[in-house]
Amino acid sequence: MNLLIMGKPGAGKGTQAKKILDHFSLTHISTGDIYRDEIKKGSEIGQEAKKYLDQGNLVPDKMTNDIVWEVLQKHEYPNGFMLDGFPRTIAQAEALDEMLNTLNIHLTAVINVDVDDDVISDRMAGRRVCSNCGETYHVEYHPPKKDGVCDVCGHSLIQRKDDLKESVLNRLQIYKNKTQPLLDYYENKDLLLVIDGENPSDQVFEDILIKLGELHD
């Protein structure tokens, strides 16, 4: 099973991605995670990507395409994969089609976690991320046991620059302009599954399983 998960920034697709990955034992291919790792390492790619990400902008297509191709061609996904954060533009989607055709791989479905803009703003204002391991929390919906401290590794929690209000509004506008057309692109390919992301997390996951035809008692 090869899936692609989409959703506006803050739609909760990261949470759902984890659930799906565990359920189907898929390999996670997250461009966001890749870039954050590169930034943490201080690599040339990381420094270049940071300039764009800190402003809430998309990293240029070619840079992201090259990173995804490097991962896909290794074939290190025995049970299939989930693409997360890619593609974000029609140009990237077309590049992905070429990559998959070259590797003779087919997408099973494209999951879109759909959430209203107002709900997104509220969610992202309260989001906190571990500065060390990347575990995600929310001050209201999913707080850590100890305020400001990661439950997993004990390091401090931070608010990412791209979760600040100005950056959120910019990211939503970019999503509307560049990523929204992808929904039509994949709907025309009969791959799109639209999921109501405003329901409780467990309900959202159950809806995904139902739509994938894989709901188990």
C-alpha positions, 0 to 999 in steps of 0.5 A: 500500500502506497499512500499520500497524505495531505491537509492544510498546515495544522490539519492534524495530518501528522497525527493521522500519519502516525496512526496509519503508519503503525496500522499498516507498517508503512515507511514514512517519507516526510519531507518536513522531517528530512528538512528538519534533520538537515537543519539540525545537522547544519548541512548546506541543504538544511541552511538553504531550506531554513531560509524558506521554511522560517518565512512559511514559504515552500522550498523550491520544487527541484530541491524537494524533488531531488530529496524525494527521488533519493529516498524512493529509489532506495526501495526501502519500504517492504510494506509500502510507504506514506508520502507526507508533505510532498507533493505540494504543487502540481509541478511536484505532483507531475515530477512524482508521477515520473518517479513512480512510473520509472520505479513501476510503483502505483499510488493506492490513495491520496488522503486529504484531512480537511479542516476549516481555516479558523480551526487551523489558526486555533490549533497552530497557535497552541502547538508546541514541539520538542526541541530535541525529538520533535514530538508534538503537543498542544497546550489545550488539546494534547498538553505535556505532563509537565508544562514546557517539557517533553514527555518522551525525552525531557527536553524543552518544548518550543513554538516553531516560527512557522506556527506563529500567526503571521507565518500561519496566515502566509502558509494557508495562503500558499496552500490555497494558491499552490496545494489546493489544485492538487485535490482536483489533480488527484480527484481526476485520477480517482485517488482522492479520499476526503476525510473530515479532520475536525472530528476527534482524532480517533474518529478521523482515523476510523473514517480513514480506515473505512474509506480504505476498506480496512476497518478491523473490529 
